């Protein structure tokens, strides 16, 4: 719960700042994709899904651009920062999922029931934090 609350604080501080205009549209995308991928990884330890991160996010970026009507500029710098954030988020979540699943299994706990809430909360925190960092980096350049 506290992990999600920290992510919410980051989102609250950035959404009200005009420098982060458009971040609210990308937050569910980055958090949803990574959270779903981490949950699937924890459940079945499926590494094939990692290959879908970049194409999936490119599709979502295009969709957000179409639906949002130009509130956030889709520059190449933003796309590079966004994809880097998404890849780093998924890499951390998958690594954490692997550690957590093995740790829970050794203790006789069902990883499906115990790991998914923590991984999705961590995914929300990382996604919101990395997305805010992406917006900050784009503003700097």
Buried (B, 14 or more C-beta within 10 A) or exposed (E): EEBBEBBEEBBEEBBEEEEBBBBBBBBBBBBBBBBBBBBBBBBEEEEEBBEEBEEBBBEBBEEBBEEBEEEBEBEEBBBEBBBBBBBBBBBBBBEBBBEBBEEBEEEEEEBEEBBBBBBBBBBBBBBBBBBBBBBEBBEEE
